[in-house]
Amino acid sequence: MHADALAVLSEDPVMARLIRTHEPYVEPDWEAYERLCIAIVNQQLSTASATAIRKRVFELFDGTLTPEAMLAVEDDALRNAGVSRQKIEYLRNAARAFQEHDLTPQGLVDCSNEQVLDRLTEITGVGEWTAQMYLLFVLGRPDILPLGDLAVRRGIQQLYGDGEELTRAEMRAVAEQWRPYRSVATRYIWADYEADT
């Protein structure tokens, strides 16, 4: 973890405790399209359900999920893996977008966060939360605060609001002290939240 990020975050006593207590949340090294598919599958599902469906989907593709493979697979195979009809359409929309545009980290390297969000949310089925997951995990942008993520909101409320509900404006105010490393702080909040669930 970047020493500058840890120095900034450690000025917040709550975050300093998380850094001492947890390793930051990390993911496997997914390919760009795979990670976008995972975010689409995860939409509005519990972690357990999403993980089970993701595992079955990846088994369909022998572990390598490409846009071409997604466009070639039968709907019934995806339905049997637990993917809803609507999300099948979203996964295929994302596959076509990857074929038509370079949405890889190399292709988006010169784009601002806002430009990436605009490009990704043009894909039907990719909302702001899904695009933020892409910015954070695929592009490795350092200052993403995904308040559309339930675990992040609950984590901030538990850590900074004594479990009381906070507005998104209040959460953004809490997170101001983490700039320009809100992505790193988010990984620690996920790690803490997962340790408690």
Secondary structure as UniProt FT lines:
FT   HELIX           3..9
FT   TURN            10..11
FT   HELIX           13..21
FT   HELIX           32..42
FT   TURN            43..44
FT   HELIX           47..60
FT   TURN            61..63
FT   HELIX           67..72
FT   HELIX           75..80
FT   TURN            81..82
FT   HELIX           85..100
FT   TURN            105..110
FT   HELIX           113..121
FT   TURN            124..125
FT   HELIX           128..133
FT   HELIX           134..138
FT   TURN            147..148
FT   HELIX           150..160
FT   TURN            162..163
FT   HELIX           168..175
FT   HELIX           176..178
FT   TURN            179..180
FT   HELIX           182..196
//
